[in-house]
Amino acid sequence: MKIMLGGILCLLLSCVTDAAFAQADTAKTITVKVTNLHCNNDMPTIKKRLLNSEGIDEVSFTGISGQMSTFTIVYHTSATGRQEIEKTIEATPGCDNKEETPYRVKQDKNRKKERP
């Protein structure tokens, strides 16, 4: 009887743990504004770099306004976060000179700080 109850308890704990992990991993969509894109290869360069990062599902170029380009990014919160995504963009080498990292993310003053 003790073995049977122990098995049931293990099964229940396993289900609770799986549910907790499932809730912790959600897909989140963000918009990131980037400056210093100057040639036709800049957007694909950033997109490729992001898609090769862990936790990124989708990257779309969604607009341009003056010197500002906008990307929409879908990622898994258990694998990465906004700060990591922004660091990846800013660490991406430029398409003209691979020694430079020209891209800069515009910080949204109204956005709450995300926990690291």
N, C-alpha and C positions, 0 to 999 in steps of 0.2 A: 504494500500500500504506500509506504514512504517513497519507494522508487517511482511509482506512478504519479504521486503528487509532485515530486521533484521534477519529473519530466514535463508535467503540465505547467509548473511555475517557470521552467526554462523557456518553454514555448511562448508563454505570455510575455515574458521579459524580452524575448526576441522580437515579438510583434510591436511592442511599445518602442523599442530602440529603432526599428525600421521606420516607424511612423514619425519619430522625432527627426531622423535624418531626412526623410522625405519633405517635411515641413521646412527644414533649414535651407534646402536647395530650391530656390525659385528662379525663374527666368525673369530678368528685368530689362526694360528697354530704356535707354538714355539717349539724349542728344548732346553731342559734343561739337563745339565751335572751334575751328582751327584756323590759324593765320599762316601766312608765308607759303601758300601753295601757288606756284608760278608757272608750272608747265603741265602738259597733259598726263605725264607719268606720276605726278605727285599723289593723286587720289588712289590709283591702283597700288602704288607703293605702300601707302598707309593701310589700305584695306588688306593687302596680303600679309603685312606684318601683324595686324590684329587677328586675322583669321588663323594664323599660325600660333597664336597665344592660347593657353589653356583656358577653357571656359567660355570662349567667344563663339556664339552660334551664327550671328549674322552681322554684316557691316554694309550699310547703304550710304551712298552719297546722296544727301537729300536737299542740298541747296547751296547757293552762293549769293552773297550780298557784299559788294565792294571787295574788300580784301579778306573777308571772312567766309570760310567754307563750313558747311554743316554735315556731320555724319550722324546717322542713327545706328546704334549698336545694341544688339541683344546678347546678354551674357548670363551665366549662372552665378548666383551670389555665393555659392559654396566654393567656387573655384577662383574667382577674381572679384575685383571691385572697381569702382569708378577711378579711384586714385591710381591704381595699377594700370588701368586702361590709358589714362592721361599720360602717365610716365612712359608707356610703350609708344604712344604717338610722338612724344617729344624726343624719344631716343631713336626714332626712325631716321636713317640717313636720307639725305636729299637725293633726288634723282640725278641732279647735275654733278654733284660732288659728294661722294660716299664718305668723305672725311667730316662733313658738316652735318649737324642736326638742326635744320632751320625751322621745323614746325613748332608752333606754340599753341597751347590750348588756352582759350579765353575762359577765365574764371567767372562763373556766374555769381554775382554778389548776393543774390537772393537765395542761393542754394545752401541748405544746411550742410554742415561738415559731416561726411560719412565716416563711420568708425572704421579704423584700419583693419 
